[in-house]
Amino acid sequence: IQSRAEVSGMVKDAADNTVDGRRSRRAKTDDKLAATVREQLNDIGFSAMTIEGVCAASGVAKTTVYRRWKSKAEMVFELVLHGAEDEFPDTGSLAGDVRALAEMTVNFTASDMSQKVLPGFLDAVAADPEMRQRLRDAFVTPTTEHIAAIIDRASARGELTPDTVVDVAVLHAALLGIPYASVHMLGETDTEVLTNQLAEHMLRSLGVG
């Protein structure tokens, strides 16, 4: 005869195994969907891609997708964009930090995947206040905080004068806007040139260089 404690432990183990099983199945489904989404984004781009097409190609039921995401933009955000950002480096100098941030942003903006995703994705996000907030939380806020940290470190090292006034929002707008306009509107392709130009612009805005 099993004790109450033994029975309770067996019930708990069964529940844990059920939870682990659900997590494992969800992870496998996410991997399958993410691979299909990336493939279709690469082949046809964000605008032409549909949830129905992704489900047909991946073998995942539409009900499964729509239970988790209400739109194509949400699905792409979670499976492809969110969590893909690089770690922000601390190079030990203002010029180094600014250039590293510029290089990271330019390379992301000019990547083949970004060129196929960003225009349509941002257009979809513009019409969705909830997605705009998620985008701010995932990308805008961390980057803005990193720019502020760069300024603080530079001030502590004496690279900026005490009376330097820095508008972090303006720097952030330049960081995002200049590469996007250069790549997606003007067709610029030389990432090294774009990185140098962006870094120089940001440093001039800080009164350096």
N, C-alpha and C positions, 0 to 999 in steps of 0.2 A: 504494500500500500504506500503510495507516495504522499509525502507530507504536503501541507498547504504551500510551504515555501518552494518545494520542488515543482509543484504544479504552476505556481506563479512564475517561476523562472522559465519554465517551458513555454508558457504563454508569451512572456516577454521576448524570448528568443525567436519565436515564430513571428511576432510582430516586427522585430528588427529585421528578420530575413525578408519580410514582405516589403518593408520600407527600402531596404537595400536593393531589392529586385526592381522596385519601381524606379529608383534612382538610376540603376544600371540601364534599364530600358529607355529612360528619358535621355540619358547621355548618348546611347547608341542612335536614338532618333535624331538628336541634335547634330551629331556628327554627320549623319546621312543628309540631313537638310542643309547643313552648312556647306558641305561639299557640293551639293547640287546648286545651291544659291550662288556660290562662287563661280561655278562652271557656267551658269546661265548669265550671270553678270558679265563674265568675260566674253561670252559668245554673242549676247544680244543687248547687254546694257540694262540699266535699271528701268528705264521707261517701258521697254518692250517686255520685260519679265513680268509674269503673273504668278499669283499664288497657285492657281490651278495648274499652270505649267510645271511649277516646282514640285507639286504633289504628284503629278503624273510621272515626272522623271525620277523622283526619289522613291515612289511607292508608299509614301506616307499619306494617310487619309486626310482629306480637307478638314474634317471635324477636329482632328488632332491639332492642326495648325491654327484654325480659327478659335479654338479654346484658349490658345496662348497669346495670339496676336490678332489685333483687329484690322491691321493693314499691312501691306507689303513693306512700307517704311519701317514699321516696328520690327518686323521679322529680320530685315536686313540690318537694322541697327543692333539688335541683340546678337545675331549670329555672326555678323561680319565686322561691324565697326566697333562696337563696345568691347573694351578690353584689348583692343589691338594697338592702343597708343603706346609709345615707347616711354621708358623711364627718363625723367628730366636729369641731365647731367650737371654736375658742379665742377667746372673746369679750373676754378681758382682765379679767374680774372673776368672782368666785365666783358671785354671783347670776346673772350673765349666762350663765355656763357651765351652771349647774344648770338654769336655765329652758330653755336651748336643748336640753339633753338630755331634759328632761321633755317638751318640745313634740315632739321627734322621736319619742319613744316613744309618746306619746298619739296622735299622728297616724297612726303605723303601726298601732297596736292598733285604732283606731277606723275605719280605712279599710274600704271595702266589701269588698275582697278579703280582708283579714285576718279580718273577721267571718265570712266564708264558709269560710275555710281553717283558722284557728287551733284552734278547739275539736276538730275531728276529727283534724287533724294532730297536735296535742299528745297526744291520746289514743292515736294509733298509735305515736308516738315513745316513750311511756311503757312500751310493751311490747317495745321494741327497744333493747337496750343499745348497739349500735353506732350507731344513729341518735342516741341521747342524747349520745354522745360527739361525734359530728359537729356536733350543735347547740351543744354547749358550745364546741367549737373555733371555730365560725363566728361565734357571737353572744355567748355568755356571757363568754368570755375577753377578747375585744377591748373589750367594754363595761366589764367590771370594771377592765381596765387603764386605760381612759379615765377612769373615776371616780377611780382612784388618782392619775392625772395632774392632774385637777382639784384634788384635795386638795393635791398637792405645789405646784402653782402658787399656790393661795390662801395656803398657808403661807409661801411665798417672798415674796408681796406683803404679808404681815402681816395678812391678812384672818382668819386663824385663830390663836388663841393657841398658844404652844408646848405647852401641856398638853392641847390638844384631842385626845381619843381618838376615832378614826374606825374604825368597823367597816365596811369596804367591802362585805362580803358582805351585811350588813343593808341598806345603802343600795341595793345592786343588787336585792335582793329586793323592796324597796319600789318601785323604779323599774319593775319588771316586773309585780309583783303588783297594785298599786293600779289601774293603768289596765285590766288584764285583768278584775279583779273589777268595776270600775265599768262597763265597757262590756259585757262578755259575761255578767255575772251580774245586774247591777243595771239595765242598759239605759240608762245615761247616754249622752247624745249631744252635749253641748256641749263640744267639745274645748278651747275657750278656758278655760272654768271648770275642767275637769279638769287642764289644764296648770298653771294657777295654783295649784290645790290641791296637786298633786304637788310642784311646785317649793317651795312654802311648807313642806310636810311635810319634804322633804329638807333644806332650810335649817335648820329647827328641830332636826332630828336632828344637825346640825353645830353647834348652839348659836348660830346666826345668825338674826336677825329675830325 
